């Protein structure tokens, strides 16, 4: 088990993942919105 991490690394990874979610959710929303817009124009 050489992939064991210290509590500090665990906390840092958790914070990074939280930041990633804050960035990813609006991006995914924008992409889905644009795809829906393109599809509605095509129909």
C-alpha distance matrix in Angstrom:
0.0 3.8 5.5 6.2 9.9 12.9 15.6 17.8 15.7 15.4 19.1 19.9 18.1 20.1 23.3 22.9 22.5 25.5 27.5 26.6 28.0 31.1 31.7 30.8 33.1 36.3 35.6 35.0 38.1 40.2 39.1 39.9 43.2 44.3 43.5 45.5 48.3 48.5 48.6 51.3 53.4 53.0 54.2
3.8 0.0 3.8 5.5 8.5 11.5 14.8 16.3 13.9 14.4 18.2 18.3 16.8 19.3 22.1 21.4 21.6 24.8 26.3 25.4 27.3 30.3 30.5 30.0 32.5 35.5 34.6 34.4 37.6 39.4 38.4 39.6 42.7 43.6 43.0 45.3 47.8 47.9 48.3 51.1 52.9 52.7 54.1
5.5 3.8 0.0 3.8 6.3 9.9 12.7 14.1 11.2 11.3 15.1 15.1 13.3 15.7 18.6 17.8 17.8 21.0 22.6 21.7 23.5 26.5 26.8 26.2 28.7 31.8 30.9 30.7 33.9 35.7 34.8 35.9 39.0 40.0 39.5 41.7 44.2 44.5 44.9 47.5 49.5 49.3 50.7
6.2 5.5 3.8 0.0 3.8 7.0 9.6 11.7 9.7 9.4 13.2 14.0 12.7 14.7 17.7 17.7 17.8 20.6 22.5 22.1 23.7 26.5 27.3 27.0 29.2 32.3 31.9 31.8 34.7 36.7 36.2 37.2 40.1 41.3 41.1 43.0 45.5 46.1 46.5 48.9 51.0 51.1 52.3
9.9 8.5 6.3 3.8 0.0 3.8 6.5 8.0 6.0 6.3 9.9 10.5 9.9 12.1 14.6 14.9 15.6 18.1 19.8 19.9 21.7 24.1 25.0 25.2 27.4 30.3 30.1 30.3 33.1 35.0 34.8 36.0 38.7 40.0 40.0 42.0 44.3 45.0 45.6 48.0 49.9 50.3 51.6
12.9 11.5 9.9 7.0 3.8 0.0 3.8 5.4 5.3 6.3 8.8 9.9 10.7 12.4 14.4 15.4 16.6 18.5 20.1 20.9 22.7 24.6 25.9 26.5 28.6 31.3 31.5 31.9 34.5 36.4 36.5 37.8 40.2 41.6 42.0 43.8 46.0 46.9 47.7 49.8 51.8 52.4 53.7
15.6 14.8 12.7 9.6 6.5 3.8 0.0 3.8 5.5 4.9 6.2 8.5 9.8 10.4 12.3 14.1 15.2 16.4 18.4 19.7 21.0 22.7 24.4 25.2 26.9 29.6 30.2 30.7 32.9 35.0 35.4 36.5 38.8 40.5 41.0 42.5 44.7 45.9 46.7 48.5 50.6 51.4 52.6
17.8 16.3 14.1 11.7 8.0 5.4 3.8 0.0 3.8 5.4 5.1 6.1 8.6 9.8 10.6 12.2 14.2 15.3 16.5 18.1 20.0 21.2 22.6 23.9 25.8 28.2 28.7 29.7 31.9 33.6 34.2 35.6 37.7 39.2 40.0 41.7 43.6 44.8 45.9 47.7 49.6 50.5 51.9
15.7 13.9 11.2 9.7 6.0 5.3 5.5 3.8 0.0 3.8 5.4 5.0 6.0 8.5 9.8 10.3 12.1 14.1 15.2 16.1 18.2 19.9 20.9 21.8 24.1 26.6 26.6 27.5 30.0 31.6 31.9 33.4 35.7 37.0 37.6 39.5 41.4 42.4 43.4 45.5 47.3 48.0 49.5
15.4 14.4 11.3 9.4 6.3 6.3 4.9 5.4 3.8 0.0 3.8 5.5 5.1 6.2 8.7 9.8 10.5 12.3 14.3 15.1 16.5 18.6 20.0 20.5 22.4 25.2 25.6 26.0 28.3 30.4 30.7 31.8 34.1 35.7 36.1 37.8 40.0 41.1 41.8 43.8 45.9 46.6 47.8
19.1 18.2 15.1 13.2 9.9 8.8 6.2 5.1 5.4 3.8 0.0 3.8 5.4 5.0 6.2 8.5 9.8 10.5 12.3 14.0 15.3 16.6 18.5 19.6 21.1 23.7 24.5 25.2 27.2 29.2 30.0 31.1 33.1 34.9 35.6 37.1 39.1 40.5 41.4 43.1 45.2 46.2 47.4
19.9 18.3 15.1 14.0 10.5 9.9 8.5 6.1 5.0 5.5 3.8 0.0 3.8 5.4 5.1 6.1 8.6 9.8 10.6 12.1 14.2 15.4 16.6 17.9 20.0 22.2 22.7 23.8 26.0 27.6 28.2 29.8 31.8 33.2 34.1 35.9 37.6 38.8 40.0 41.9 43.6 44.6 46.1
18.1 16.8 13.3 12.7 9.9 10.7 9.8 8.6 6.0 5.1 5.4 3.8 0.0 3.8 5.5 5.0 6.1 8.6 9.9 10.3 12.3 14.3 15.2 15.9 18.1 20.7 20.8 21.5 24.0 25.7 26.0 27.4 29.7 31.1 31.6 33.5 35.5 36.5 37.5 39.5 41.4 42.1 43.6
20.1 19.3 15.7 14.7 12.1 12.4 10.4 9.8 8.5 6.2 5.0 5.4 3.8 0.0 3.8 5.4 5.1 6.2 8.7 9.7 10.6 12.5 14.3 14.9 16.4 19.2 20.0 20.4 22.5 24.6 25.2 26.2 28.4 30.2 30.8 32.2 34.3 35.7 36.5 38.2 40.3 41.3 42.5
23.3 22.1 18.6 17.7 14.6 14.4 12.3 10.6 9.8 8.7 6.2 5.1 5.5 3.8 0.0 3.8 5.4 5.0 6.2 8.5 9.9 10.7 12.5 14.0 15.6 17.8 18.7 19.8 21.6 23.4 24.4 25.7 27.5 29.2 30.3 31.7 33.5 35.0 36.1 37.7 39.6 40.8 42.2
22.9 21.4 17.8 17.7 14.9 15.4 14.1 12.2 10.3 9.8 8.5 6.1 5.0 5.4 3.8 0.0 3.8 5.4 5.1 6.0 8.6 9.9 10.6 11.9 14.2 16.3 16.6 17.8 20.1 21.5 22.2 23.8 25.8 27.1 28.1 29.9 31.6 32.8 34.0 35.9 37.6 38.6 40.2
22.5 21.6 17.8 17.8 15.6 16.6 15.2 14.2 12.1 10.5 9.8 8.6 6.1 5.1 5.4 3.8 0.0 3.8 5.4 4.9 6.2 8.7 9.8 10.0 12.0 14.8 15.1 15.6 17.9 19.8 20.3 21.5 23.7 25.3 25.9 27.5 29.5 30.8 31.7 33.6 35.5 36.4 37.8
25.5 24.8 21.0 20.6 18.1 18.5 16.4 15.3 14.1 12.3 10.5 9.8 8.6 6.2 5.0 5.4 3.8 0.0 3.8 5.4 5.1 6.4 8.8 9.8 10.8 13.3 14.5 15.2 16.9 19.0 20.1 21.0 22.8 24.7 25.7 27.0 28.8 30.5 31.5 32.9 35.0 36.3 37.4
27.5 26.3 22.6 22.5 19.8 20.1 18.4 16.5 15.2 14.3 12.3 10.6 9.9 8.7 6.2 5.1 5.4 3.8 0.0 3.8 5.4 5.1 6.3 8.5 10.2 11.8 12.8 14.4 16.0 17.4 18.7 20.3 21.8 23.3 24.7 26.2 27.7 29.2 30.7 32.1 33.8 35.2 36.7
26.6 25.4 21.7 22.1 19.9 20.9 19.7 18.1 16.1 15.1 14.0 12.1 10.3 9.7 8.5 6.0 4.9 5.4 3.8 0.0 3.8 5.5 5.1 5.9 8.5 10.6 10.6 11.8 14.1 15.5 16.2 17.8 19.8 21.1 22.1 23.9 25.5 26.8 28.1 29.9 31.5 32.6 34.2
28.0 27.3 23.5 23.7 21.7 22.7 21.0 20.0 18.2 16.5 15.3 14.2 12.3 10.6 9.9 8.6 6.2 5.1 5.4 3.8 0.0 3.8 5.3 4.9 5.9 8.8 9.7 10.1 11.9 14.1 15.0 15.9 17.8 19.7 20.6 21.9 23.8 25.4 26.4 27.9 29.9 31.1 32.3
31.1 30.3 26.5 26.5 24.1 24.6 22.7 21.2 19.9 18.6 16.6 15.4 14.3 12.5 10.7 9.9 8.7 6.4 5.1 5.5 3.8 0.0 3.8 5.7 5.9 7.3 9.2 10.6 11.5 13.2 15.0 16.2 17.3 19.2 20.8 21.9 23.3 25.2 26.5 27.7 29.5 31.1 32.4
31.7 30.5 26.8 27.3 25.0 25.9 24.4 22.6 20.9 20.0 18.5 16.6 15.2 14.3 12.5 10.6 9.8 8.8 6.3 5.1 5.3 3.8 0.0 3.8 5.8 6.2 6.6 8.9 10.5 11.3 12.7 14.7 15.9 17.1 18.8 20.5 21.6 23.1 24.8 26.2 27.7 29.2 30.9
30.8 30.0 26.2 27.0 25.2 26.5 25.2 23.9 21.8 20.5 19.6 17.9 15.9 14.9 14.0 11.9 10.0 9.8 8.5 5.9 4.9 5.7 3.8 0.0 3.8 5.7 5.1 6.0 8.5 9.9 10.4 12.0 14.0 15.3 16.3 18.0 19.7 21.0 22.3 24.0 25.7 26.9 28.4
33.1 32.5 28.7 29.2 27.4 28.6 26.9 25.8 24.1 22.4 21.1 20.0 18.1 16.4 15.6 14.2 12.0 10.8 10.2 8.5 5.9 5.9 5.8 3.8 0.0 3.9 5.5 5.2 6.1 8.6 10.0 10.5 12.1 14.3 15.3 16.3 18.1 20.0 21.0 22.2 24.3 25.7 26.8
36.3 35.5 31.8 32.3 30.3 31.3 29.6 28.2 26.6 25.2 23.7 22.2 20.7 19.2 17.8 16.3 14.8 13.3 11.8 10.6 8.8 7.3 6.2 5.7 3.9 0.0 3.8 5.5 4.9 6.0 8.6 9.8 10.2 12.2 14.1 15.1 16.1 18.2 19.8 20.7 22.4 24.2 25.6
35.6 34.6 30.9 31.9 30.1 31.5 30.2 28.7 26.6 25.6 24.5 22.7 20.8 20.0 18.7 16.6 15.1 14.5 12.8 10.6 9.7 9.2 6.6 5.1 5.5 3.8 0.0 3.8 5.4 5.1 6.2 8.6 9.8 10.6 12.3 14.2 15.2 16.5 18.3 19.9 21.2 22.6 24.4
35.0 34.4 30.7 31.8 30.3 31.9 30.7 29.7 27.5 26.0 25.2 23.8 21.5 20.4 19.8 17.8 15.6 15.2 14.4 11.8 10.1 10.6 8.9 6.0 5.2 5.5 3.8 0.0 3.8 5.5 5.1 6.1 8.4 9.9 10.5 12.1 14.0 15.3 16.4 18.1 20.0 21.0 22.4
38.1 37.6 33.9 34.7 33.1 34.5 32.9 31.9 30.0 28.3 27.2 26.0 24.0 22.5 21.6 20.1 17.9 16.9 16.0 14.1 11.9 11.5 10.5 8.5 6.1 4.9 5.4 3.8 0.0 3.8 5.5 5.2 6.0 8.6 9.9 10.4 12.0 14.2 15.2 16.2 18.3 19.9 21.0
40.2 39.4 35.7 36.7 35.0 36.4 35.0 33.6 31.6 30.4 29.2 27.6 25.7 24.6 23.4 21.5 19.8 19.0 17.4 15.5 14.1 13.2 11.3 9.9 8.6 6.0 5.1 5.5 3.8 0.0 3.8 5.5 5.0 6.1 8.6 9.9 10.4 12.2 14.2 15.2 16.5 18.4 20.0
39.1 38.4 34.8 36.2 34.8 36.5 35.4 34.2 31.9 30.7 30.0 28.2 26.0 25.2 24.4 22.2 20.3 20.1 18.7 16.2 15.0 15.0 12.7 10.4 10.0 8.6 6.2 5.1 5.5 3.8 0.0 3.8 5.4 5.2 6.2 8.6 9.8 10.6 12.3 14.2 15.5 16.6 18.4
39.9 39.6 35.9 37.2 36.0 37.8 36.5 35.6 33.4 31.8 31.1 29.8 27.4 26.2 25.7 23.8 21.5 21.0 20.3 17.8 15.9 16.2 14.7 12.0 10.5 9.8 8.6 6.1 5.2 5.5 3.8 0.0 3.8 5.5 5.1 6.1 8.5 9.9 10.5 12.1 14.2 15.3 16.4
43.2 42.7 39.0 40.1 38.7 40.2 38.8 37.7 35.7 34.1 33.1 31.8 29.7 28.4 27.5 25.8 23.7 22.8 21.8 19.8 17.8 17.3 15.9 14.0 12.1 10.2 9.8 8.4 6.0 5.0 5.4 3.8 0.0 3.8 5.5 5.2 6.1 8.6 9.9 10.5 12.3 14.3 15.4
44.3 43.6 40.0 41.3 40.0 41.6 40.5 39.2 37.0 35.7 34.9 33.2 31.1 30.2 29.2 27.1 25.3 24.7 23.3 21.1 19.7 19.2 17.1 15.3 14.3 12.2 10.6 9.9 8.6 6.1 5.2 5.5 3.8 0.0 3.8 5.4 4.9 6.1 8.6 9.8 10.6 12.3 14.3
43.5 43.0 39.5 41.1 40.0 42.0 41.0 40.0 37.6 36.1 35.6 34.1 31.6 30.8 30.3 28.1 25.9 25.7 24.7 22.1 20.6 20.8 18.8 16.3 15.3 14.1 12.3 10.5 9.9 8.6 6.2 5.1 5.5 3.8 0.0 3.8 5.4 5.1 6.1 8.6 9.9 10.6 12.4
45.5 45.3 41.7 43.0 42.0 43.8 42.5 41.7 39.5 37.8 37.1 35.9 33.5 32.2 31.7 29.9 27.5 27.0 26.2 23.9 21.9 21.9 20.5 18.0 16.3 15.1 14.2 12.1 10.4 9.9 8.6 6.1 5.2 5.4 3.8 0.0 3.8 5.5 5.1 6.0 8.6 9.8 10.6
48.3 47.8 44.2 45.5 44.3 46.0 44.7 43.6 41.4 40.0 39.1 37.6 35.5 34.3 33.5 31.6 29.5 28.8 27.7 25.5 23.8 23.3 21.6 19.7 18.1 16.1 15.2 14.0 12.0 10.4 9.8 8.5 6.1 4.9 5.4 3.8 0.0 3.8 5.5 5.2 6.3 8.7 10.1
48.5 47.9 44.5 46.1 45.0 46.9 45.9 44.8 42.4 41.1 40.5 38.8 36.5 35.7 35.0 32.8 30.8 30.5 29.2 26.8 25.4 25.2 23.1 21.0 20.0 18.2 16.5 15.3 14.2 12.2 10.6 9.9 8.6 6.1 5.1 5.5 3.8 0.0 3.8 5.5 5.2 6.3 8.8
48.6 48.3 44.9 46.5 45.6 47.7 46.7 45.9 43.4 41.8 41.4 40.0 37.5 36.5 36.1 34.0 31.7 31.5 30.7 28.1 26.4 26.5 24.8 22.3 21.0 19.8 18.3 16.4 15.2 14.2 12.3 10.5 9.9 8.6 6.1 5.1 5.5 3.8 0.0 3.8 5.4 5.0 6.2
51.3 51.1 47.5 48.9 48.0 49.8 48.5 47.7 45.5 43.8 43.1 41.9 39.5 38.2 37.7 35.9 33.6 32.9 32.1 29.9 27.9 27.7 26.2 24.0 22.2 20.7 19.9 18.1 16.2 15.2 14.2 12.1 10.5 9.8 8.6 6.0 5.2 5.5 3.8 0.0 3.8 5.5 5.3
53.4 52.9 49.5 51.0 49.9 51.8 50.6 49.6 47.3 45.9 45.2 43.6 41.4 40.3 39.6 37.6 35.5 35.0 33.8 31.5 29.9 29.5 27.7 25.7 24.3 22.4 21.2 20.0 18.3 16.5 15.5 14.2 12.3 10.6 9.9 8.6 6.3 5.2 5.4 3.8 0.0 3.8 5.6
53.0 52.7 49.3 51.1 50.3 52.4 51.4 50.5 48.0 46.6 46.2 44.6 42.1 41.3 40.8 38.6 36.4 36.3 35.2 32.6 31.1 31.1 29.2 26.9 25.7 24.2 22.6 21.0 19.9 18.4 16.6 15.3 14.3 12.3 10.6 9.8 8.7 6.3 5.0 5.5 3.8 0.0 3.8
54.2 54.1 50.7 52.3 51.6 53.7 52.6 51.9 49.5 47.8 47.4 46.1 43.6 42.5 42.2 40.2 37.8 37.4 36.7 34.2 32.3 32.4 30.9 28.4 26.8 25.6 24.4 22.4 21.0 20.0 18.4 16.4 15.4 14.3 12.4 10.6 10.1 8.8 6.2 5.3 5.6 3.8 0.0
